[in-house]
């Protein structure tokens, strides 16, 4: 069974208090959702949720929002959240989820509302005609520009070297500042404090080096 066809996933999304069903209604008001003024970090394409749930567990003073296109993938994030909450013995009040397409991100977050964006093992869209769909394209960097704070940061990880080189060029072309980069994360100084995603564990076990870049828009 393909994950996107998991029976009952959409119904589970609607019923969960941790999934914001109408996120556009909260544009500019996400701190009201969390009932505090803590920084907001988002993961675009959160997959099964291990990465963002771990971060939420480690950093209670940061608000996290996981974004995923498919209900049947996002539901795995809900299950991971429940698992971690049982371990902790309390609710993760700093973690929410949204099921949406990343193209709508400017309709959901206001200018200067987000402090950090995580992009982990995004779809490489290998055909040239699909380049604008890549989450590190200049098209998407322009969208991120419109929601990030002036000192906002993007962190991107992938095992796809071609996508990584494309992303480095996009950062340069968009006029962003490349803070750091590596084509072998797990054997570099950038690995300190690294939280691995499900794909990262899988690809690393296969011997694939992991690429990572960090960029910001402090020049704007």
ABEGO torsion letter per residue (X at the ends): XBAAABBGAAAAAAABAABBABAAAABGAAAAAAGBABBBBBBBGAEAGAAAAAAAAABAABBBBBBBABAAAAAAAAAAAAAAAAAAGBBBAABBBBBBBAAAAAAABBBGABABBBBBGBBAGABAAAAAABAABAAAAAAAAAABBAABBBBBBBABAAAAAAAAAAAAAAGBBBABBBABAAABAAABGBBBBAAAAAAAAAGBBBBBBBBBAAAX
